[in-house]
Amino acid sequence: MHVAAVKFSDVADQRIFAQAKPYNWNEVLGILRELRPEQNFPAGIPDLGNDLTKVDNAGAEALLIRMGRPGFIGLRETLEQSLTSFLY
């Protein structure tokens, strides 16, 4: 999204929501535990609930496509790629 904001002049002064779907930190921790079972991650937060915020992310997805991406990727793949990029 940051690269698209610099690359495309028609994106100036826009608020772009780069979120494919709602998630919470317990979901993130669960995925991290699966991806790196040898690591010790904190326990989940009891009764955390889910973020039910709905945002219009069509503009963000369109920007991803303009940048040559197929659109959003899932949370698991995002976390996996992030961990791999840090050589973790």
Chimera marker file (.cmm) of the C-alpha trace (Angstrom):
<marker_set name="trace">
<marker id="1" x="0.000" y="0.000" z="0.000" r="1" g="1" b="0" radius="0.5"/>
<marker id="2" x="2.829" y="2.401" z="0.800" r="1" g="1" b="0" radius="0.5"/>
<marker id="3" x="4.497" y="1.794" z="-2.545" r="1" g="1" b="0" radius="0.5"/>
<marker id="4" x="1.193" y="2.239" z="-4.388" r="1" g="1" b="0" radius="0.5"/>
<marker id="5" x="0.588" y="5.519" z="-2.555" r="1" g="1" b="0" radius="0.5"/>
<marker id="6" x="3.919" y="6.820" z="-3.840" r="1" g="1" b="0" radius="0.5"/>
<marker id="7" x="3.711" y="5.278" z="-7.307" r="1" g="1" b="0" radius="0.5"/>
<marker id="8" x="0.191" y="6.329" z="-8.284" r="1" g="1" b="0" radius="0.5"/>
<marker id="9" x="-0.643" y="10.037" z="-8.119" r="1" g="1" b="0" radius="0.5"/>
<marker id="10" x="-4.385" y="9.305" z="-7.991" r="1" g="1" b="0" radius="0.5"/>
<marker id="11" x="-3.910" y="7.695" z="-4.582" r="1" g="1" b="0" radius="0.5"/>
<marker id="12" x="-2.783" y="10.924" z="-2.904" r="1" g="1" b="0" radius="0.5"/>
<marker id="13" x="-4.744" y="12.062" z="0.144" r="1" g="1" b="0" radius="0.5"/>
<marker id="14" x="-6.752" y="8.848" z="0.452" r="1" g="1" b="0" radius="0.5"/>
<marker id="15" x="-7.230" y="6.660" z="3.477" r="1" g="1" b="0" radius="0.5"/>
<marker id="16" x="-6.677" y="3.061" z="2.440" r="1" g="1" b="0" radius="0.5"/>
<marker id="17" x="-7.716" y="0.154" z="4.620" r="1" g="1" b="0" radius="0.5"/>
<marker id="18" x="-5.296" y="-2.679" z="3.954" r="1" g="1" b="0" radius="0.5"/>
<marker id="19" x="-7.159" y="-5.406" z="5.782" r="1" g="1" b="0" radius="0.5"/>
<marker id="20" x="-8.560" y="-8.448" z="4.033" r="1" g="1" b="0" radius="0.5"/>
<marker id="21" x="-10.764" y="-9.508" z="6.926" r="1" g="1" b="0" radius="0.5"/>
<marker id="22" x="-11.094" y="-8.958" z="10.657" r="1" g="1" b="0" radius="0.5"/>
<marker id="23" x="-8.828" y="-10.893" z="13.029" r="1" g="1" b="0" radius="0.5"/>
<marker id="24" x="-7.741" y="-10.788" z="16.639" r="1" g="1" b="0" radius="0.5"/>
<marker id="25" x="-4.471" y="-11.407" z="18.460" r="1" g="1" b="0" radius="0.5"/>
<marker id="26" x="-5.513" y="-14.840" z="19.669" r="1" g="1" b="0" radius="0.5"/>
<marker id="27" x="-5.827" y="-15.893" z="16.037" r="1" g="1" b="0" radius="0.5"/>
<marker id="28" x="-2.360" y="-14.478" z="15.320" r="1" g="1" b="0" radius="0.5"/>
<marker id="29" x="-0.873" y="-16.318" z="18.307" r="1" g="1" b="0" radius="0.5"/>
<marker id="30" x="-2.533" y="-19.576" z="17.235" r="1" g="1" b="0" radius="0.5"/>
<marker id="31" x="-1.042" y="-19.336" z="13.763" r="1" g="1" b="0" radius="0.5"/>
<marker id="32" x="2.375" y="-18.449" z="15.173" r="1" g="1" b="0" radius="0.5"/>
<marker id="33" x="2.231" y="-21.506" z="17.430" r="1" g="1" b="0" radius="0.5"/>
<marker id="34" x="1.498" y="-23.701" z="14.401" r="1" g="1" b="0" radius="0.5"/>
<marker id="35" x="4.240" y="-22.133" z="12.281" r="1" g="1" b="0" radius="0.5"/>
<marker id="36" x="6.891" y="-22.162" z="15.005" r="1" g="1" b="0" radius="0.5"/>
<marker id="37" x="5.962" y="-24.901" z="17.507" r="1" g="1" b="0" radius="0.5"/>
<marker id="38" x="9.454" y="-24.806" z="19.016" r="1" g="1" b="0" radius="0.5"/>
<marker id="39" x="8.918" y="-21.214" z="20.177" r="1" g="1" b="0" radius="0.5"/>
<marker id="40" x="7.180" y="-20.182" z="23.374" r="1" g="1" b="0" radius="0.5"/>
<marker id="41" x="4.389" y="-17.714" z="22.624" r="1" g="1" b="0" radius="0.5"/>
<marker id="42" x="2.185" y="-16.137" z="25.280" r="1" g="1" b="0" radius="0.5"/>
<marker id="43" x="-1.187" y="-17.637" z="26.077" r="1" g="1" b="0" radius="0.5"/>
<marker id="44" x="-4.219" y="-16.191" z="24.375" r="1" g="1" b="0" radius="0.5"/>
<marker id="45" x="-6.263" y="-13.446" z="25.969" r="1" g="1" b="0" radius="0.5"/>
<marker id="46" x="-9.415" y="-14.930" z="27.524" r="1" g="1" b="0" radius="0.5"/>
<marker id="47" x="-12.722" y="-13.577" z="26.211" r="1" g="1" b="0" radius="0.5"/>
<marker id="48" x="-10.920" y="-11.346" z="23.703" r="1" g="1" b="0" radius="0.5"/>
<marker id="49" x="-13.759" y="-11.451" z="21.209" r="1" g="1" b="0" radius="0.5"/>
<marker id="50" x="-13.557" y="-10.608" z="17.535" r="1" g="1" b="0" radius="0.5"/>
<marker id="51" x="-13.206" y="-7.318" z="15.731" r="1" g="1" b="0" radius="0.5"/>
<marker id="52" x="-16.504" y="-6.896" z="13.906" r="1" g="1" b="0" radius="0.5"/>
<marker id="53" x="-15.479" y="-3.683" z="12.176" r="1" g="1" b="0" radius="0.5"/>
<marker id="54" x="-16.408" y="-3.617" z="8.522" r="1" g="1" b="0" radius="0.5"/>
<marker id="55" x="-14.271" y="-1.505" z="6.241" r="1" g="1" b="0" radius="0.5"/>
<marker id="56" x="-14.434" y="-0.908" z="2.520" r="1" g="1" b="0" radius="0.5"/>
<marker id="57" x="-11.207" y="-2.479" z="1.334" r="1" g="1" b="0" radius="0.5"/>
<marker id="58" x="-12.109" y="-2.614" z="-2.370" r="1" g="1" b="0" radius="0.5"/>
<marker id="59" x="-9.781" y="0.307" z="-3.102" r="1" g="1" b="0" radius="0.5"/>
<marker id="60" x="-6.887" y="-1.421" z="-1.376" r="1" g="1" b="0" radius="0.5"/>
<marker id="61" x="-7.503" y="-4.641" z="-3.277" r="1" g="1" b="0" radius="0.5"/>
<marker id="62" x="-7.667" y="-2.718" z="-6.554" r="1" g="1" b="0" radius="0.5"/>
<marker id="63" x="-4.303" y="-1.131" z="-5.730" r="1" g="1" b="0" radius="0.5"/>
<marker id="64" x="-2.781" y="-4.544" z="-5.071" r="1" g="1" b="0" radius="0.5"/>
<marker id="65" x="-3.998" y="-5.700" z="-8.472" r="1" g="1" b="0" radius="0.5"/>
<marker id="66" x="-2.585" y="-2.553" z="-10.117" r="1" g="1" b="0" radius="0.5"/>
<marker id="67" x="0.740" y="-3.397" z="-8.459" r="1" g="1" b="0" radius="0.5"/>
<marker id="68" x="0.675" y="-6.853" z="-10.078" r="1" g="1" b="0" radius="0.5"/>
<marker id="69" x="-0.546" y="-8.810" z="-7.054" r="1" g="1" b="0" radius="0.5"/>
<marker id="70" x="-3.627" y="-11.071" z="-7.165" r="1" g="1" b="0" radius="0.5"/>
<marker id="71" x="-5.191" y="-9.216" z="-4.228" r="1" g="1" b="0" radius="0.5"/>
<marker id="72" x="-4.972" y="-9.854" z="-0.516" r="1" g="1" b="0" radius="0.5"/>
<marker id="73" x="-3.302" y="-12.921" z="0.919" r="1" g="1" b="0" radius="0.5"/>
<marker id="74" x="-4.464" y="-14.657" z="4.073" r="1" g="1" b="0" radius="0.5"/>
<marker id="75" x="-3.286" y="-13.954" z="7.592" r="1" g="1" b="0" radius="0.5"/>
<marker id="76" x="-1.429" y="-17.268" z="7.843" r="1" g="1" b="0" radius="0.5"/>
<marker id="77" x="0.504" y="-16.660" z="4.630" r="1" g="1" b="0" radius="0.5"/>
<marker id="78" x="1.252" y="-13.092" z="5.699" r="1" g="1" b="0" radius="0.5"/>
<marker id="79" x="2.685" y="-14.248" z="9.024" r="1" g="1" b="0" radius="0.5"/>
<marker id="80" x="4.619" y="-17.073" z="7.391" r="1" g="1" b="0" radius="0.5"/>
<marker id="81" x="6.191" y="-14.725" z="4.840" r="1" g="1" b="0" radius="0.5"/>
<marker id="82" x="7.009" y="-12.201" z="7.565" r="1" g="1" b="0" radius="0.5"/>
<marker id="83" x="8.750" y="-14.816" z="9.700" r="1" g="1" b="0" radius="0.5"/>
<marker id="84" x="10.677" y="-16.125" z="6.709" r="1" g="1" b="0" radius="0.5"/>
<marker id="85" x="11.754" y="-12.636" z="5.668" r="1" g="1" b="0" radius="0.5"/>
<marker id="86" x="13.309" y="-12.154" z="9.123" r="1" g="1" b="0" radius="0.5"/>
<marker id="87" x="15.139" y="-15.502" z="8.792" r="1" g="1" b="0" radius="0.5"/>
<marker id="88" x="13.191" y="-16.696" z="11.794" r="1" g="1" b="0" radius="0.5"/>
<link id1="1" id2="2" r="1" g="1" b="0" radius="0.2"/>
<link id1="2" id2="3" r="1" g="1" b="0" radius="0.2"/>
<link id1="3" id2="4" r="1" g="1" b="0" radius="0.2"/>
<link id1="4" id2="5" r="1" g="1" b="0" radius="0.2"/>
<link id1="5" id2="6" r="1" g="1" b="0" radius="0.2"/>
<link id1="6" id2="7" r="1" g="1" b="0" radius="0.2"/>
<link id1="7" id2="8" r="1" g="1" b="0" radius="0.2"/>
<link id1="8" id2="9" r="1" g="1" b="0" radius="0.2"/>
<link id1="9" id2="10" r="1" g="1" b="0" radius="0.2"/>
<link id1="10" id2="11" r="1" g="1" b="0" radius="0.2"/>
<link id1="11" id2="12" r="1" g="1" b="0" radius="0.2"/>
<link id1="12" id2="13" r="1" g="1" b="0" radius="0.2"/>
<link id1="13" id2="14" r="1" g="1" b="0" radius="0.2"/>
<link id1="14" id2="15" r="1" g="1" b="0" radius="0.2"/>
<link id1="15" id2="16" r="1" g="1" b="0" radius="0.2"/>
<link id1="16" id2="17" r="1" g="1" b="0" radius="0.2"/>
<link id1="17" id2="18" r="1" g="1" b="0" radius="0.2"/>
<link id1="18" id2="19" r="1" g="1" b="0" radius="0.2"/>
<link id1="19" id2="20" r="1" g="1" b="0" radius="0.2"/>
<link id1="20" id2="21" r="1" g="1" b="0" radius="0.2"/>
<link id1="21" id2="22" r="1" g="1" b="0" radius="0.2"/>
<link id1="22" id2="23" r="1" g="1" b="0" radius="0.2"/>
<link id1="23" id2="24" r="1" g="1" b="0" radius="0.2"/>
<link id1="24" id2="25" r="1" g="1" b="0" radius="0.2"/>
<link id1="25" id2="26" r="1" g="1" b="0" radius="0.2"/>
<link id1="26" id2="27" r="1" g="1" b="0" radius="0.2"/>
<link id1="27" id2="28" r="1" g="1" b="0" radius="0.2"/>
<link id1="28" id2="29" r="1" g="1" b="0" radius="0.2"/>
<link id1="29" id2="30" r="1" g="1" b="0" radius="0.2"/>
<link id1="30" id2="31" r="1" g="1" b="0" radius="0.2"/>
<link id1="31" id2="32" r="1" g="1" b="0" radius="0.2"/>
<link id1="32" id2="33" r="1" g="1" b="0" radius="0.2"/>
<link id1="33" id2="34" r="1" g="1" b="0" radius="0.2"/>
<link id1="34" id2="35" r="1" g="1" b="0" radius="0.2"/>
<link id1="35" id2="36" r="1" g="1" b="0" radius="0.2"/>
<link id1="36" id2="37" r="1" g="1" b="0" radius="0.2"/>
<link id1="37" id2="38" r="1" g="1" b="0" radius="0.2"/>
<link id1="38" id2="39" r="1" g="1" b="0" radius="0.2"/>
<link id1="39" id2="40" r="1" g="1" b="0" radius="0.2"/>
<link id1="40" id2="41" r="1" g="1" b="0" radius="0.2"/>
<link id1="41" id2="42" r="1" g="1" b="0" radius="0.2"/>
<link id1="42" id2="43" r="1" g="1" b="0" radius="0.2"/>
<link id1="43" id2="44" r="1" g="1" b="0" radius="0.2"/>
<link id1="44" id2="45" r="1" g="1" b="0" radius="0.2"/>
<link id1="45" id2="46" r="1" g="1" b="0" radius="0.2"/>
<link id1="46" id2="47" r="1" g="1" b="0" radius="0.2"/>
<link id1="47" id2="48" r="1" g="1" b="0" radius="0.2"/>
<link id1="48" id2="49" r="1" g="1" b="0" radius="0.2"/>
<link id1="49" id2="50" r="1" g="1" b="0" radius="0.2"/>
<link id1="50" id2="51" r="1" g="1" b="0" radius="0.2"/>
<link id1="51" id2="52" r="1" g="1" b="0" radius="0.2"/>
<link id1="52" id2="53" r="1" g="1" b="0" radius="0.2"/>
<link id1="53" id2="54" r="1" g="1" b="0" radius="0.2"/>
<link id1="54" id2="55" r="1" g="1" b="0" radius="0.2"/>
<link id1="55" id2="56" r="1" g="1" b="0" radius="0.2"/>
<link id1="56" id2="57" r="1" g="1" b="0" radius="0.2"/>
<link id1="57" id2="58" r="1" g="1" b="0" radius="0.2"/>
<link id1="58" id2="59" r="1" g="1" b="0" radius="0.2"/>
<link id1="59" id2="60" r="1" g="1" b="0" radius="0.2"/>
<link id1="60" id2="61" r="1" g="1" b="0" radius="0.2"/>
<link id1="61" id2="62" r="1" g="1" b="0" radius="0.2"/>
<link id1="62" id2="63" r="1" g="1" b="0" radius="0.2"/>
<link id1="63" id2="64" r="1" g="1" b="0" radius="0.2"/>
<link id1="64" id2="65" r="1" g="1" b="0" radius="0.2"/>
<link id1="65" id2="66" r="1" g="1" b="0" radius="0.2"/>
<link id1="66" id2="67" r="1" g="1" b="0" radius="0.2"/>
<link id1="67" id2="68" r="1" g="1" b="0" radius="0.2"/>
<link id1="68" id2="69" r="1" g="1" b="0" radius="0.2"/>
<link id1="69" id2="70" r="1" g="1" b="0" radius="0.2"/>
<link id1="70" id2="71" r="1" g="1" b="0" radius="0.2"/>
<link id1="71" id2="72" r="1" g="1" b="0" radius="0.2"/>
<link id1="72" id2="73" r="1" g="1" b="0" radius="0.2"/>
<link id1="73" id2="74" r="1" g="1" b="0" radius="0.2"/>
<link id1="74" id2="75" r="1" g="1" b="0" radius="0.2"/>
<link id1="75" id2="76" r="1" g="1" b="0" radius="0.2"/>
<link id1="76" id2="77" r="1" g="1" b="0" radius="0.2"/>
<link id1="77" id2="78" r="1" g="1" b="0" radius="0.2"/>
<link id1="78" id2="79" r="1" g="1" b="0" radius="0.2"/>
<link id1="79" id2="80" r="1" g="1" b="0" radius="0.2"/>
<link id1="80" id2="81" r="1" g="1" b="0" radius="0.2"/>
<link id1="81" id2="82" r="1" g="1" b="0" radius="0.2"/>
<link id1="82" id2="83" r="1" g="1" b="0" radius="0.2"/>
<link id1="83" id2="84" r="1" g="1" b="0" radius="0.2"/>
<link id1="84" id2="85" r="1" g="1" b="0" radius="0.2"/>
<link id1="85" id2="86" r="1" g="1" b="0" radius="0.2"/>
<link id1="86" id2="87" r="1" g="1" b="0" radius="0.2"/>
<link id1="87" id2="88" r="1" g="1" b="0" radius="0.2"/>
</marker_set>
